Amino acid sequence: MTPEFGPSELWEPATRRDPYAFYTRVRAAGRPIPQLDPAGDRWWVVARHADVREGLQHPDLGHQLPGQPPPPDEAGRIAARQLISLDPPDHTRLRGLVSHAFTARTAARLEPWITEVADRLVARARFLGSFDGVADLADPLPVNVIAQLVGVPEDDRPMFRSWSATIVSGSDFDGSATLAFAAYLDDLAALRRKEPADDLLSGLVDLDRDDLVATVQLLLIAGQETTVDVVVNAIRLLLTHPEQWRDLRDDPSLAGAVVEETLRFRGPVEIVPPRFALRDLGLAGGVIPAGERVALSIWGANRDPEVFADPDVFDVHRADAHRHLAFGHGIHFCLGAALGRLEARIMLDRVARDLGTLRLVADPGDAFRLHQGGLPLTV
């Protein structure tokens, strides 16, 4: 029997409490499922691993419709020029300018410094006894790493963290956080033009102004939010699966496997930024009309039983976790994947070694989102 779907079911409270059940039904339907978002726009939801992987690299799925005018407002223009919103050749050009700073080799060179920062954070958490897993443990590490790479002065980093949190939470309705960020970056870029430094910003200052702001903004946001999400959710999952937490404490070298299973089981991205069908598109057993949005569900793909054994079980020993699509696929594969993996692995290794008595004060549950609150912990 073909599953039935409400017209806006994806956004209903019951689905938000358990989105994985929705994606199970989408996979079973064997076709793209149309859903109307709160603005009344139609999205075609795709959730099988094979179909999502195909969609992520499909030449007829793009971020920009031909002839689409740029947004008239400054904040909208900046958002539209981010790498995740661009197609080739602009995407190829801009990604090429920053990719050298995010190679596995570059990440490896940063490992001693990242380890030093993680050690300080873990030592402080142990001293506090009771602390917030977000604000006191997971958050400061990626904030400082990405800001260091870009070239944001240490004293200014709390401002960047605030702007990032506002933008990611979806509460930047008037674009004020984006505009404040842009104004600050204008000044910092002007300084780098006069006095170049050994940082990423110094190599980008000749870009068009909107491209410069958009590129740096995305790097700072993506470099912070996704890694924080992985670390916090890994800690929550470990502490709610005591046998897995014990295994990591007994063997901290499992930290890398914990990162991969967390990315699969509860990664930071539910649906990739919507793509448009550039022409009538055959995908996932159906035809998506030209010009309409396609929602490729990473969460749906990463719980596909055709790929992952017992996909709804969190298991840090699974052999197939590496097949997840949490970092995407194709030309938009996450630029900071190597760095994010390194940061999360180091932090979880240090937590396992030095916070062995860690426990949850309260479990926020699977619907937990970073911008909705913290993760209360105690040792």
Buried (B, 14 or more C-beta within 10 A) or exposed (E): EEEEBEEBBBEEEEBEEEBBEBBBBBBEBEBBBBBBBEEEEBBBBBBBBEBBBBBBEBEBBBBBEEEEEEEEEBBEBBBBBBBBBBBEEBBEEBBEBBEEBBEEEBBEEBEEEBBEBBBEBBEEBBEBEEBBBBEBBBBBBBBBBBBBBBBBEEEEBEEBBEBBBBBBBEEBEEBEBBBBBBEBBEEBBEBBEEEEEEBBBBBBBEBEBBBBBBBBBBBBBBBBBBBBBBBBBBBBBBBBBEEBBEBBBEEBEBBBBBBBBBBBBBBBBBBBEBBBBBEEBEBBEBBBEEEBBBBBBBBBBBBBEEBBEEBEEBBBEBEBBEBBBBBBBEEBEBBBBBBBBBBBBBBBBBBBBBBEEBEBEEEBEBEBEBEEEBBBBBB
